[in-house]
Amino acid sequence: MDALERPLVFVPGNHDQDVRGYRTSRSGLNLRAGMPSEPPWPPGAVNADGRVVDVAGLRIAGLGGSLRYSTGPNQYSQRAQARRARSLARRARLRRWRDGRGVDVVLAHAPPRGVGDRDDLPHQGFDCLAPLLSRIGAPLLLHGHIHPYGDDLVDLRVGETVVRNVVGKHVFKIPAPADPSPATRDSVHSPGEPG
């Protein structure tokens, strides 16, 4: 984050600490259970898990975690993750209803089931991600969790959404989304000008 001078948006994975319960007050103070607390992530980073956040001109919807295979944190059954995905879709639709702007990127820890995942239980993807992408229409899903170990990674698709495994280091440009507001420079008039 500091080296690139760019914002950091993340979702927790199966090897990360439990990050539930942290929130930021209106004044910018980090809280957990209502008390000031330092979260287990770098200062200034944005936890997008289960949220829709606007960062650096992009609208990002986040869904962290992997399929439950042990008792560790950030692991979910297919059913539990499906509930979380439905909740995230509702948040995305509400944001779109409020300002007319959809989600640009879905940030997930695990991939969709059958789209770049593996057969072993810890590395299987989630069934709920394809319906989530269909509901919110994001053009890009970025995920980790599946280590390529020398395999060539190719972009995959779920409908119109590009699915990209970003394990390791990936630098790419995402075009800025179009301004959804109906007012354009040509349609703005000074007071007293004819419309």
N, CA and C atoms as an extended XYZ file, in Angstrom:
585
Properties=species:S:1:pos:R:3:atomname:S:1:resname:S:1:resid:I:1 pbc="F F F"
N         0.829       -1.179        0.000 N   MET     1
C         0.000        0.000        0.000 CA  MET     1
C         0.877        1.248        0.000 C   MET     1
N         1.881        1.270        0.852 N   ASP     2
C         2.773        2.422        0.919 CA  ASP     2
C         3.702        2.488       -0.285 C   ASP     2
N         4.227        1.339       -0.720 N   ALA     3
C         5.189        1.321       -1.822 CA  ALA     3
C         4.553        1.769       -3.133 C   ALA     3
N         3.310        1.379       -3.375 N   LEU     4
C         2.634        1.729       -4.621 CA  LEU     4
C         1.817        3.009       -4.520 C   LEU     4
N         1.647        3.500       -3.293 N   GLU     5
C         0.813        4.670       -3.039 CA  GLU     5
C        -0.575        4.482       -3.645 C   GLU     5
N        -1.150        3.334       -3.370 N   ARG     6
C        -2.486        2.991       -3.843 CA  ARG     6
C        -3.280        2.438       -2.665 C   ARG     6
N        -4.603        2.568       -2.719 N   PRO     7
C        -5.414        2.022       -1.626 CA  PRO     7
C        -5.383        0.491       -1.616 C   PRO     7
N        -5.615       -0.072       -0.448 N   LEU     8
C        -5.662       -1.523       -0.277 CA  LEU     8
C        -7.066       -1.911        0.152 C   LEU     8
N        -7.705       -2.734       -0.655 N   VAL     9
C        -9.023       -3.282       -0.347 CA  VAL     9
C        -8.841       -4.783       -0.277 C   VAL     9
N        -9.385       -5.413        0.771 N   PHE    10
C        -9.157       -6.847        0.940 CA  PHE    10
C       -10.403       -7.548        1.457 C   PHE    10
N       -10.394       -8.858        1.317 N   VAL    11
C       -11.337       -9.740        1.998 CA  VAL    11
C       -10.498      -10.789        2.714 C   VAL    11
N       -10.943      -11.263        3.871 N   PRO    12
C       -10.145      -12.247        4.611 CA  PRO    12
C       -10.216      -13.638        3.988 C   PRO    12
N        -9.125      -14.364        4.159 N   GLY    13
C        -9.046      -15.731        3.671 CA  GLY    13
C        -8.967      -16.717        4.815 C   GLY    13
N        -8.869      -17.978        4.476 N   ASN    14
C        -8.895      -19.045        5.474 CA  ASN    14
C        -7.664      -19.063        6.374 C   ASN    14
N        -6.588      -18.404        6.019 N   HIS    15
C        -5.398      -18.356        6.873 CA  HIS    15
C        -5.285      -17.040        7.634 C   HIS    15
N        -6.241      -16.152        7.459 N   ASP    16
C        -6.222      -14.860        8.144 CA  ASP    16
C        -6.908      -14.950        9.500 C   ASP    16
N        -6.637      -13.949       10.334 N   GLN    17
C        -7.309      -13.858       11.627 CA  GLN    17
C        -8.791      -13.569       11.409 C   GLN    17
N        -9.576      -13.830       12.443 N   ASP    18
C       -10.994      -13.490       12.411 CA  ASP    18
C       -11.108      -11.970       12.445 C   ASP    18
N       -11.707      -11.385       11.419 N   VAL    19
C       -11.808       -9.927       11.341 CA  VAL    19
C       -13.240       -9.433       11.567 C   VAL    19
N       -14.115      -10.339       11.981 N   ARG    20
C       -15.503       -9.922       12.230 CA  ARG    20
C       -15.586       -8.997       13.439 C   ARG    20
N       -16.562       -8.116       13.397 N   GLY    21
C       -16.850       -7.273       14.546 CA  GLY    21
C       -16.180       -5.920       14.552 C   GLY    21
N       -15.256       -5.674       13.654 N   TYR    22
C       -14.611       -4.364       13.588 CA  TYR    22
C       -15.467       -3.432       12.737 C   TYR    22
N       -15.525       -2.175       13.154 N   ARG    23
C       -16.181       -1.164       12.335 CA  ARG    23
C       -15.476        0.161       12.574 C   ARG    23
N       -15.713        1.082       11.677 N   THR    24
C       -15.115        2.409       11.796 CA  THR    24
C       -16.219        3.397       12.132 C   THR    24
N       -16.010        4.180       13.182 N   SER    25
C       -17.007        5.173       13.582 CA  SER    25
C       -17.010        6.321       12.579 C   SER    25
N       -17.999        7.191       12.686 N   ARG    26
C       -18.074        8.350       11.792 CA  ARG    26
C       -16.845        9.235       11.916 C   ARG    26
N       -16.239        9.247       13.078 N   SER    27
C       -15.053       10.076       13.284 CA  SER    27
C       -13.769        9.386       12.820 C   SER    27
N       -13.881        8.134       12.327 N   GLY    28
C       -12.714        7.418       11.829 CA  GLY    28
C       -12.041        6.512       12.847 C   GLY    28
N       -12.615        6.392       14.031 N   LEU    29
C       -12.046        5.544       15.076 CA  LEU    29
C       -12.435        4.084       14.827 C   LEU    29
N       -11.458        3.161       14.907 N   ASN    30
C       -11.747        1.734       14.761 CA  ASN    30
C       -12.310        1.198       16.065 C   ASN    30
N       -13.429        0.481       15.940 N   LEU    31
C       -14.109       -0.053       17.116 CA  LEU    31
C       -14.351       -1.542       16.960 C   LEU    31
N       -14.366       -2.229       18.089 N   ARG    32
C       -14.815       -3.616       18.144 CA  ARG    32
C       -15.596       -3.757       19.432 C   ARG    32
N       -16.824       -4.210       19.321 N   ALA    33
C       -17.736       -4.310       20.465 CA  ALA    33
C       -17.901       -2.937       21.142 C   ALA    33
N       -17.870       -1.881       20.315 N   GLY    34
C       -18.078       -0.534       20.825 CA  GLY    34
C       -16.868        0.110       21.477 C   GLY    34
N       -15.777       -0.613       21.568 N   MET    35
C       -14.574       -0.093       22.227 CA  MET    35
C       -13.478        0.160       21.190 C   MET    35
N       -12.662        1.214       21.404 N   PRO    36
C       -11.551        1.445       20.470 CA  PRO    36
C       -10.641        0.217       20.394 C   PRO    36
N       -10.271       -0.140       19.174 N   SER    37
C        -9.466       -1.338       18.974 CA  SER    37
C        -8.723       -1.241       17.654 C   SER    37
N        -7.496       -1.719       17.623 N   GLU    38
C        -6.737       -1.763       16.382 CA  GLU    38
C        -7.046       -3.066       15.649 C   GLU    38
N        -7.552       -2.972       14.423 N   PRO    39
C        -7.848       -4.190       13.667 CA  PRO    39
C        -6.560       -4.866       13.200 C   PRO    39
N        -6.642       -6.161       12.880 N   PRO    40
C        -5.445       -6.910       12.461 CA  PRO    40
C        -5.110       -6.746       10.980 C   PRO    40
N        -5.265       -5.551       10.447 N   TRP    41
C        -4.874       -5.274        9.075 CA  TRP    41
C        -4.159       -3.932        9.031 C   TRP    41
N        -3.463       -3.640        7.942 N   PRO    42
C        -2.677       -2.402        7.890 CA  PRO    42
C        -3.550       -1.161        8.059 C   PRO    42
N        -3.043       -0.147        8.724 N   PRO    43
C        -3.801        1.103        8.859 CA  PRO    43
C        -4.168        1.669        7.490 C   PRO    43
N        -5.411        2.048        7.346 N   GLY    44
C        -5.884        2.621        6.090 CA  GLY    44
C        -6.447        1.615        5.109 C   GLY    44
N        -6.234        0.320        5.330 N   ALA    45
C        -6.781       -0.701        4.439 CA  ALA    45
C        -8.289       -0.794        4.653 C   ALA    45
N        -9.002       -1.223        3.620 N   VAL    46
C       -10.457       -1.307        3.665 CA  VAL    46
C       -10.885       -2.770        3.591 C   VAL    46
N       -11.571       -3.232        4.622 N   ASN    47
C       -12.110       -4.587        4.640 CA  ASN    47
C       -13.452       -4.559        3.912 C   ASN    47
N       -13.527       -5.206        2.758 N   ALA    48
C       -14.748       -5.207        1.950 CA  ALA    48
C       -15.609       -6.445        2.197 C   ALA    48
N       -15.254       -7.297        3.131 N   ASP    49
C       -15.989       -8.547        3.339 CA  ASP    49
C       -17.441       -8.274        3.711 C   ASP    49
N       -18.347       -8.748        2.864 N   GLY    50
C       -19.773       -8.585        3.109 CA  GLY    50
C       -20.267       -7.164        2.895 C   GLY    50
N       -19.459       -6.338        2.258 N   ARG    51
C       -19.794       -4.925        2.078 CA  ARG    51
C       -19.635       -4.508        0.623 C   ARG    51
N       -20.202       -3.369        0.309 N   VAL    52
C       -19.995       -2.713       -0.973 CA  VAL    52
C       -19.301       -1.402       -0.647 C   VAL    52
N       -18.091       -1.212       -1.166 N   VAL    53
C       -17.292       -0.038       -0.838 CA  VAL    53
C       -16.898        0.690       -2.121 C   VAL    53
N       -16.763        2.002       -2.009 N   ASP    54
C       -16.286        2.821       -3.118 CA  ASP    54
C       -14.872        3.266       -2.784 C   ASP    54
N       -13.907        2.812       -3.581 N   VAL    55
C       -12.500        3.123       -3.354 CA  VAL    55
C       -11.848        3.427       -4.700 C   VAL    55
N       -11.138        4.537       -4.773 N   ALA    56
C       -10.366        4.917       -5.961 CA  ALA    56
C       -11.217        4.925       -7.227 C   ALA    56
N       -12.463        5.353       -7.101 N   GLY    57
C       -13.343        5.441       -8.255 CA  GLY    57
C       -14.010        4.149       -8.657 C   GLY    57
N       -13.749        3.068       -7.920 N   LEU    58
C       -14.366        1.776       -8.220 CA  LEU    58
C       -15.346        1.392       -7.131 C   LEU    58
N       -16.407        0.731       -7.530 N   ARG    59
C       -17.343        0.153       -6.559 CA  ARG    59
C       -17.011       -1.329       -6.459 C   ARG    59
N       -16.653       -1.755       -5.242 N   ILE    60
C       -16.170       -3.120       -5.000 CA  ILE    60
C       -17.087       -3.812       -4.006 C   ILE    60
N       -17.538       -5.003       -4.365 N   ALA    61
C       -18.327       -5.844       -3.459 CA  ALA    61
C       -17.425       -6.984       -3.013 C   ALA    61
N       -17.360       -7.250       -1.710 N   GLY    62
C       -16.434       -8.246       -1.195 CA  GLY    62
C       -17.106       -9.422       -0.521 C   GLY    62
N       -16.539      -10.601       -0.740 N   LEU    63
C       -17.035      -11.814       -0.091 CA  LEU    63
C       -15.835      -12.713        0.213 C   LEU    63
N       -15.362      -12.633        1.443 N   GLY    64
C       -14.185      -13.386        1.845 CA  GLY    64
C       -14.513      -14.803        2.270 C   GLY    64
N       -13.467      -15.530        2.629 N   GLY    65
C       -13.612      -16.870        3.171 CA  GLY    65
C       -13.488      -17.974        2.148 C   GLY    65
N       -13.310      -19.171        2.692 N   SER    66
C       -13.222      -20.374        1.861 CA  SER    66
C       -14.237      -21.393        2.374 C   SER    66
N       -14.349      -22.483        1.637 N   LEU    67
C       -15.231      -23.569        2.051 CA  LEU    67
C       -14.721      -24.155        3.365 C   LEU    67
N       -15.634      -24.435        4.289 N   ARG    68
C       -15.250      -24.957        5.600 CA  ARG    68
C       -14.619      -26.339        5.457 C   ARG    68
N       -13.385      -26.445        5.975 N   TYR    69
C       -12.686      -27.729        5.988 CA  TYR    69
C       -12.036      -27.986        7.341 C   TYR    69
N       -12.049      -26.974        8.246 N   SER    70
C       -11.504      -27.134        9.593 CA  SER    70
C       -12.243      -26.170       10.516 C   SER    70
N       -11.729      -25.992       11.706 N   THR    71
C       -12.404      -25.113       12.669 CA  THR    71
C       -11.861      -23.689       12.642 C   THR    71
N       -11.020      -23.357       11.695 N   GLY    72
C       -10.426      -22.028       11.636 CA  GLY    72
C       -11.423      -20.945       11.246 C   GLY    72
N       -11.012      -19.666       11.382 N   PRO    73
C       -11.898      -18.559       11.015 CA  PRO    73
C       -12.018      -18.405        9.502 C   PRO    73
N       -12.994      -17.616        9.095 N   ASN    74
C       -13.213      -17.249        7.692 CA  ASN    74
C       -13.460      -18.459        6.799 C   ASN    74
N       -14.146      -19.460        7.348 N   GLN    75
C       -14.530      -20.645        6.580 CA  GLN    75
C       -16.038      -20.814        6.718 C   GLN    75
N       -16.693      -21.170        5.613 N   TYR    76
C       -18.154      -21.215        5.586 CA  TYR    76
C       -18.636      -22.452        4.849 C   TYR    76
N       -19.780      -22.936        5.246 N   SER    77
C       -20.442      -23.988        4.473 CA  SER    77
C       -21.012      -23.336        3.211 C   SER    77
N       -21.393      -24.160        2.253 N   GLN    78
C       -22.017      -23.626        1.040 CA  GLN    78
C       -23.268      -22.823        1.410 C   GLN    78
N       -24.039      -23.345        2.344 N   ARG    79
C       -25.285      -22.681        2.753 CA  ARG    79
C       -25.010      -21.330        3.422 C   ARG    79
N       -24.049      -21.286        4.338 N   ALA    80
C       -23.735      -20.039        5.040 CA  ALA    80
C       -23.203      -18.991        4.061 C   ALA    80
N       -22.355      -19.406        3.133 N   GLN    81
C       -21.817      -18.441        2.167 CA  GLN    81
C       -22.913      -17.963        1.218 C   GLN    81
N       -23.863      -18.822        0.903 N   ALA    82
C       -24.989      -18.405        0.058 CA  ALA    82
C       -25.811      -17.321        0.752 C   ALA    82
N       -26.022      -17.444        2.065 N   ARG    83
C       -26.722      -16.388        2.816 CA  ARG    83
C       -25.943      -15.087        2.756 C   ARG    83
N       -24.631      -15.178        2.937 N   ARG    84
C       -23.792      -13.989        2.884 CA  ARG    84
C       -23.826      -13.361        1.482 C   ARG    84
N       -23.836      -14.182        0.441 N   ALA    85
C       -23.880      -13.677       -0.939 CA  ALA    85
C       -25.212      -12.985       -1.220 C   ALA    85
N       -26.320      -13.543       -0.731 N   ARG    86
C       -27.628      -12.899       -0.925 CA  ARG    86
C       -27.673      -11.542       -0.226 C   ARG    86
N       -27.103      -11.466        0.962 N   SER    87
C       -27.040      -10.204        1.696 CA  SER    87
C       -26.197       -9.178        0.934 C   SER    87
N       -25.071       -9.616        0.385 N   LEU    88
C       -24.213       -8.733       -0.396 CA  LEU    88
C       -24.943       -8.249       -1.651 C   LEU    88
N       -25.679       -9.129       -2.304 N   ALA    89
C       -26.447       -8.743       -3.498 CA  ALA    89
C       -27.490       -7.687       -3.141 C   ALA    89
N       -28.146       -7.831       -1.990 N   ARG    90
C       -29.122       -6.818       -1.548 CA  ARG    90
C       -28.434       -5.465       -1.344 C   ARG    90
N       -27.274       -5.485       -0.715 N   ARG    91
C       -26.533       -4.231       -0.504 CA  ARG    91
C       -26.163       -3.580       -1.843 C   ARG    91
N       -25.712       -4.394       -2.791 N   ALA    92
C       -25.330       -3.872       -4.103 CA  ALA    92
C       -26.539       -3.281       -4.827 C   ALA    92
N       -27.675       -3.980       -4.768 N   ARG    93
C       -28.882       -3.466       -5.422 CA  ARG    93
C       -29.352       -2.171       -4.776 C   ARG    93
N       -29.254       -2.066       -3.454 N   LEU    94
C       -29.643       -0.844       -2.748 CA  LEU    94
C       -28.754        0.324       -3.174 C   LEU    94
N       -27.453        0.089       -3.243 N   ARG    95
C       -26.537        1.148       -3.680 CA  ARG    95
C       -26.862        1.577       -5.110 C   ARG    95
N       -27.148        0.609       -5.978 N   ARG    96
C       -27.502        0.943       -7.368 CA  ARG    96
C       -28.803        1.734       -7.410 C   ARG    96
N       -29.768        1.361       -6.598 N   TRP    97
C       -31.043        2.072       -6.551 CA  TRP    97
C       -30.824        3.514       -6.095 C   TRP    97
N       -29.928        3.707       -5.130 N   ARG    98
C       -29.681        5.052       -4.593 CA  ARG    98
C       -28.974        5.965       -5.586 C   ARG    98
N       -27.962        5.454       -6.292 N   ASP    99
C       -27.167        6.354       -7.134 CA  ASP    99
C       -27.025        5.909       -8.591 C   ASP    99
N       -27.673        4.809       -8.974 N   GLY   100
C       -27.648        4.376      -10.361 CA  GLY   100
C       -26.366        3.708      -10.808 C   GLY   100
N       -25.474        3.441       -9.876 N   ARG   101
C       -24.172        2.872      -10.233 CA  ARG   101
C       -24.044        1.447       -9.729 C   ARG   101
N       -23.634        0.542      -10.608 N   GLY   102
C       -23.474       -0.853      -10.238 CA  GLY   102
C       -22.083       -1.162       -9.705 C   GLY   102
N       -21.867       -2.414       -9.393 N   VAL   103
C       -20.583       -2.896       -8.882 CA  VAL   103
C       -19.619       -3.091      -10.047 C   VAL   103
N       -18.397       -2.605       -9.885 N   ASP   104
C       -17.367       -2.749      -10.906 CA  ASP   104
C       -16.563       -4.034      -10.731 C   ASP   104
N       -16.299       -4.406       -9.462 N   VAL   105
C       -15.444       -5.550       -9.166 CA  VAL   105
C       -16.019       -6.309       -7.979 C   VAL   105
N       -16.079       -7.633       -8.106 N   VAL   106
C       -16.348       -8.482       -6.941 CA  VAL   106
C       -14.996       -9.022       -6.502 C   VAL   106
N       -14.691       -8.831       -5.236 N   LEU   107
C       -13.447       -9.303       -4.653 CA  LEU   107
C       -13.795      -10.469       -3.740 C   LEU   107
N       -13.323      -11.667       -4.076 N   ALA   108
C       -13.632      -12.868       -3.300 CA  ALA   108
C       -12.328      -13.573       -2.940 C   ALA   108
N       -12.342      -14.313       -1.857 N   HIS   109
C       -11.157      -15.102       -1.538 CA  HIS   109
C       -11.141      -16.361       -2.398 C   HIS   109
N       -12.235      -17.084       -2.421 N   ALA   110
C       -12.331      -18.334       -3.175 CA  ALA   110
C       -13.034      -18.079       -4.509 C   ALA   110
N       -12.777      -18.905       -5.512 N   PRO   111
C       -13.424      -18.737       -6.818 CA  PRO   111
C       -14.835      -19.326       -6.823 C   PRO   111
N       -15.567      -19.082       -7.907 N   PRO   112
C       -16.849      -19.782       -8.082 CA  PRO   112
C       -16.600      -21.278       -8.269 C   PRO   112
N       -17.538      -22.085       -7.858 N   ARG   113
C       -17.428      -23.538       -8.019 CA  ARG   113
C       -17.335      -23.885       -9.493 C   ARG   113
N       -16.320      -24.669       -9.855 N   GLY   114
C       -16.150      -25.131      -11.221 CA  GLY   114
C       -15.477      -24.130      -12.146 C   GLY   114
N       -15.012      -23.009      -11.599 N   VAL   115
C       -14.384      -21.978      -12.428 CA  VAL   115
C       -13.014      -21.648      -11.839 C   VAL   115
N       -12.052      -22.531      -12.092 N   GLY   116
C       -10.699      -22.304      -11.611 CA  GLY   116
C       -10.427      -22.842      -10.223 C   GLY   116
N       -11.372      -23.586       -9.659 N   ASP   117
C       -11.134      -24.175       -8.335 CA  ASP   117
C       -10.486      -25.544       -8.495 C   ASP   117
N       -10.332      -26.259       -7.385 N   ARG   118
C        -9.715      -27.585       -7.402 CA  ARG   118
C       -10.709      -28.603       -6.846 C   ARG   118
N       -10.357      -29.878       -6.934 N   ASP   119
C       -11.256      -30.943       -6.481 CA  ASP   119
C       -11.181      -31.203       -4.978 C   ASP   119
N       -10.036      -30.904       -4.343 N   ASP   120
C        -9.915      -31.184       -2.917 CA  ASP   120
C       -10.767      -30.191       -2.116 C   ASP   120
N       -11.333      -30.658       -1.010 N   LEU   121
C       -12.283      -29.878       -0.223 CA  LEU   121
C       -11.796      -28.472        0.121 C   LEU   121
N       -10.570      -28.286        0.636 N   PRO   122
C       -10.170      -26.925        0.996 CA  PRO   122
C       -10.121      -25.945       -0.181 C   PRO   122
N       -10.007      -26.463       -1.405 N   HIS   123
C        -9.840      -25.579       -2.549 CA  HIS   123
C       -11.011      -25.589       -3.522 C   HIS   123
N       -12.134      -26.139       -3.085 N   GLN   124
C       -13.332      -26.066       -3.913 CA  GLN   124
C       -13.919      -24.662       -3.809 C   GLN   124
N       -14.541      -24.221       -4.903 N   GLY   125
C       -15.155      -22.901       -4.934 CA  GLY   125
C       -16.566      -22.918       -4.373 C   GLY   125
N       -17.179      -21.746       -4.362 N   PHE   126
C       -18.528      -21.598       -3.817 CA  PHE   126
C       -19.573      -21.600       -4.927 C   PHE   126
N       -20.645      -22.370       -4.710 N   ASP   127
C       -21.769      -22.433       -5.645 CA  ASP   127
C       -22.469      -21.086       -5.779 C   ASP   127
N       -22.471      -20.282       -4.733 N   CYS   128
C       -23.246      -19.041       -4.694 CA  CYS   128
C       -22.643      -17.905       -5.508 C   CYS   128
N       -21.403      -18.025       -5.939 N   LEU   129
C       -20.770      -16.895       -6.630 CA  LEU   129
C       -21.338      -16.657       -8.024 C   LEU   129
N       -21.663      -17.687       -8.758 N   ALA   130
C       -22.246      -17.494      -10.093 CA  ALA   130
C       -23.597      -16.777       -9.992 C   ALA   130
N       -24.517      -17.197       -9.113 N   PRO   131
C       -25.761      -16.438       -8.976 CA  PRO   131
C       -25.541      -15.005       -8.484 C   PRO   131
N       -24.545      -14.802       -7.612 N   LEU   132
C       -24.237      -13.448       -7.145 CA  LEU   132
C       -23.833      -12.576       -8.332 C   LEU   132
N       -22.952      -13.090       -9.187 N   LEU   133
C       -22.505      -12.324      -10.349 CA  LEU   133
C       -23.667      -12.030      -11.287 C   LEU   133
N       -24.560      -12.979      -11.437 N   SER   134
C       -25.738      -12.777      -12.279 CA  SER   134
C       -26.629      -11.677      -11.702 C   SER   134
N       -26.785      -11.660      -10.392 N   ARG   135
C       -27.655      -10.658       -9.747 CA  ARG   135
C       -27.093       -9.254       -9.842 C   ARG   135
N       -25.785       -9.099       -9.645 N   ILE   136
C       -25.244       -7.742       -9.578 CA  ILE   136
C       -24.546       -7.306      -10.861 C   ILE   136
N       -24.284       -8.219      -11.773 N   GLY   137
C       -23.753       -7.862      -13.080 CA  GLY   137
C       -22.372       -7.227      -13.085 C   GLY   137
N       -21.520       -7.586      -12.158 N   ALA   138
C       -20.164       -7.026      -12.138 CA  ALA   138
C       -19.360       -7.584      -13.315 C   ALA   138
N       -18.570       -6.748      -13.982 N   PRO   139
C       -17.793       -7.237      -15.120 CA  PRO   139
C       -16.529       -8.008      -14.738 C   PRO   139
N       -16.106       -7.940      -13.454 N   LEU   140
C       -14.849       -8.563      -13.060 CA  LEU   140
C       -14.948       -9.154      -11.660 C   LEU   140
N       -14.495      -10.402      -11.506 N   LEU   141
C       -14.350      -11.036      -10.196 CA  LEU   141
C       -12.873      -11.373      -10.020 C   LEU   141
N       -12.292      -10.875       -8.945 N   LEU   142
C       -10.906      -11.188       -8.597 CA  LEU   142
C       -10.927      -12.111       -7.392 C   LEU   142
N       -10.155      -13.197       -7.449 N   HIS   143
C       -10.094      -14.123       -6.318 CA  HIS   143
C        -8.663      -14.580       -6.102 C   HIS   143
N        -8.437      -15.151       -4.966 N   GLY   144
C        -7.153      -15.755       -4.637 CA  GLY   144
C        -7.384      -17.211       -4.300 C   GLY   144
N        -6.761      -17.671       -3.228 N   HIS   145
C        -6.969      -18.989       -2.625 CA  HIS   145
C        -6.418      -20.161       -3.433 C   HIS   145
N        -6.484      -20.109       -4.748 N   ILE   146
C        -6.019      -21.223       -5.574 CA  ILE   146
C        -4.622      -20.881       -6.076 C   ILE   146
N        -3.625      -21.553       -5.520 N   HIS   147
C        -2.235      -21.300       -5.891 CA  HIS   147
C        -1.904      -22.068       -7.164 C   HIS   147
N        -1.369      -21.375       -8.165 N   PRO   148
C        -1.174      -22.015       -9.471 CA  PRO   148
C        -0.038      -23.018       -9.536 C   PRO   148
N         0.968      -22.914       -8.663 N   TYR   149
C         2.108      -23.847       -8.669 CA  TYR   149
C         2.630      -24.130      -10.066 C   TYR   149
N         2.941      -23.077      -10.813 N   GLY   150
C         3.524      -23.225      -12.136 CA  GLY   150
C         2.529      -23.315      -13.276 C   GLY   150
N         1.253      -23.508      -12.992 N   ASP   151
C         0.247      -23.542      -14.057 CA  ASP   151
C         0.106      -22.140      -14.657 C   ASP   151
N        -0.151      -22.098      -15.943 N   ASP   152
C        -0.467      -20.824      -16.577 CA  ASP   152
C        -1.894      -20.455      -16.210 C   ASP   152
N        -2.062      -19.258      -15.678 N   LEU   153
C        -3.403      -18.807      -15.311 CA  LEU   153
C        -4.022      -18.063      -16.484 C   LEU   153
N        -5.219      -18.420      -16.803 N   VAL   154
C        -5.960      -17.730      -17.857 CA  VAL   154
C        -7.232      -17.165      -17.251 C   VAL   154
N        -7.705      -16.070      -17.818 N   ASP   155
C        -8.971      -15.519      -17.365 CA  ASP   155
C       -10.086      -16.473      -17.771 C   ASP   155
N       -11.001      -16.712      -16.856 N   LEU   156
C       -12.164      -17.550      -17.107 CA  LEU   156
C       -13.396      -16.657      -17.106 C   LEU   156
N       -14.550      -17.219      -17.367 N   ARG   157
C       -15.782      -16.429      -17.399 CA  ARG   157
C       -16.919      -17.142      -16.699 C   ARG   157
N       -17.759      -16.331      -16.085 N   VAL   158
C       -19.072      -16.759      -15.609 CA  VAL   158
C       -20.039      -15.784      -16.248 C   VAL   158
N       -20.734      -16.215      -17.285 N   GLY   159
C       -21.593      -15.300      -18.040 CA  GLY   159
C       -20.738      -14.205      -18.656 C   GLY   159
N       -21.079      -12.964      -18.367 N   GLU   160
C       -20.342      -11.815      -18.891 CA  GLU   160
C       -19.190      -11.386      -17.978 C   GLU   160
N       -19.050      -12.032      -16.836 N   THR   161
C       -18.038      -11.637      -15.849 CA  THR   161
C       -16.718      -12.366      -16.092 C   THR   161
N       -15.634      -11.604      -16.156 N   VAL   162
C       -14.294      -12.174      -16.246 CA  VAL   162
C       -13.875      -12.581      -14.836 C   VAL   162
N       -13.386      -13.810      -14.679 N   VAL   163
C       -12.935      -14.329      -13.388 CA  VAL   163
C       -11.417      -14.474      -13.468 C   VAL   163
N       -10.732      -13.757      -12.576 N   ARG   164
C        -9.265      -13.750      -12.619 CA  ARG   164
C        -8.688      -14.176      -11.272 C   ARG   164
N        -7.809      -15.183      -11.305 N   ASN   165
C        -7.069      -15.601      -10.123 CA  ASN   165
C        -5.903      -14.628       -9.966 C   ASN   165
N        -5.836      -13.951       -8.824 N   VAL   166
C        -4.794      -12.939       -8.615 CA  VAL   166
C        -3.811      -13.352       -7.517 C   VAL   166
N        -3.621      -14.662       -7.317 N   VAL   167
C        -2.604      -15.121       -6.376 CA  VAL   167
C        -1.252      -14.657       -6.889 C   VAL   167
N        -0.445      -14.178       -5.992 N   GLY   168
C         0.855      -13.637       -6.385 CA  GLY   168
C         0.727      -12.148       -6.629 C   GLY   168
N         1.494      -11.655       -7.553 N   LYS   169
C         1.502      -10.222       -7.839 CA  LYS   169
C         0.906       -9.987       -9.215 C   LYS   169
N        -0.104       -9.165       -9.272 N   HIS   170
C        -0.744       -8.811      -10.531 CA  HIS   170
C        -0.953       -7.311      -10.558 C   HIS   170
N        -0.525       -6.703      -11.605 N   VAL   171
C        -0.764       -5.281      -11.801 CA  VAL   171
C        -1.515       -5.150      -13.116 C   VAL   171
N        -2.662       -4.520      -13.072 N   PHE   172
C        -3.425       -4.289      -14.278 CA  PHE   172
C        -4.257       -3.033      -14.079 C   PHE   172
N        -4.651       -2.442      -15.179 N   LYS   173
C        -5.458       -1.236      -15.133 CA  LYS   173
C        -6.919       -1.606      -15.334 C   LYS   173
N        -7.751       -1.020      -14.523 N   ILE   174
C        -9.186       -1.178      -14.666 CA  ILE   174
C        -9.714        0.177      -15.111 C   ILE   174
N       -10.362        0.249      -16.261 N   PRO   175
C       -10.861        1.545      -16.725 CA  PRO   175
C       -11.834        2.154      -15.711 C   PRO   175
N       -11.771        3.462      -15.591 N   ALA   176
C       -12.691        4.152      -14.689 CA  ALA   176
C       -14.112        3.954      -15.198 C   ALA   176
N       -15.052        3.704      -14.278 N   PRO   177
C       -16.439        3.520      -14.712 CA  PRO   177
C       -17.010        4.819      -15.254 C   PRO   177
N       -17.970        4.691      -16.148 N   ALA   178
C       -18.634        5.862      -16.699 CA  ALA   178
C       -19.469        6.528      -15.616 C   ALA   178
N       -19.576        7.838      -15.685 N   ASP   179
C       -20.385        8.586      -14.727 CA  ASP   179
C       -21.859        8.307      -15.007 C   ASP   179
N       -22.576        7.702      -14.030 N   PRO   180
C       -23.972        7.348      -14.277 CA  PRO   180
C       -24.926        8.523      -14.145 C   PRO   180
N       -24.452        9.684      -13.701 N   SER   181
C       -25.360       10.803      -13.478 CA  SER   181
C       -25.900       11.308      -14.808 C   SER   181
N       -27.171       11.710      -14.834 N   PRO   182
C       -27.776       12.154      -16.084 CA  PRO   182
C       -27.238       13.507      -16.552 C   PRO   182
N       -26.675       14.307      -15.644 N   ALA   183
C       -26.167       15.621      -16.025 CA  ALA   183
C       -24.795       15.481      -16.671 C   ALA   183
N       -24.632       16.081      -17.815 N   THR   184
C       -23.329       16.111      -18.470 CA  THR   184
C       -22.924       17.558      -18.647 C   THR   184
N       -21.704       17.777      -19.038 N   ARG   185
C       -21.211       19.142      -19.233 CA  ARG   185
C       -22.090       19.909      -20.221 C   ARG   185
N       -22.544       19.240      -21.280 N   ASP   186
C       -23.347       19.905      -22.295 CA  ASP   186
C       -24.753       20.242      -21.791 C   ASP   186
N       -25.236       19.568      -20.780 N   SER   187
C       -26.599       19.811      -20.330 CA  SER   187
C       -26.668       20.709      -19.101 C   SER   187
N       -25.529       21.184      -18.622 N   VAL   188
C       -25.522       22.070      -17.470 CA  VAL   188
C       -25.541       23.508      -17.956 C   VAL   188
N       -26.456       24.310      -17.442 N   HIS   189
C       -26.610       25.696      -17.858 CA  HIS   189
C       -26.414       26.609      -16.666 C   HIS   189
N       -25.907       27.791      -16.934 N   SER   190
C       -25.809       28.815      -15.899 CA  SER   190
C       -27.183       29.388      -15.625 C   SER   190
N       -27.394       29.910      -14.398 N   PRO   191
C       -28.694       30.521      -14.109 CA  PRO   191
C       -28.990       31.633      -15.125 C   PRO   191
N       -30.189       31.670      -15.598 N   GLY   192
C       -30.616       32.699      -16.518 CA  GLY   192
C       -30.410       32.323      -17.988 C   GLY   192
N       -29.642       31.263      -18.259 N   GLU   193
C       -29.469       30.825      -19.643 CA  GLU   193
C       -30.696       30.037      -20.062 C   GLU   193
N       -31.014       30.095      -21.311 N   PRO   194
C       -32.132       29.256      -21.770 CA  PRO   194
C       -31.738       27.790      -21.716 C   PRO   194
N       -32.657       26.950      -21.358 N   GLY   195
C       -32.380       25.533      -21.221 CA  GLY   195
C       -32.461       24.848      -22.495 C   GLY   195
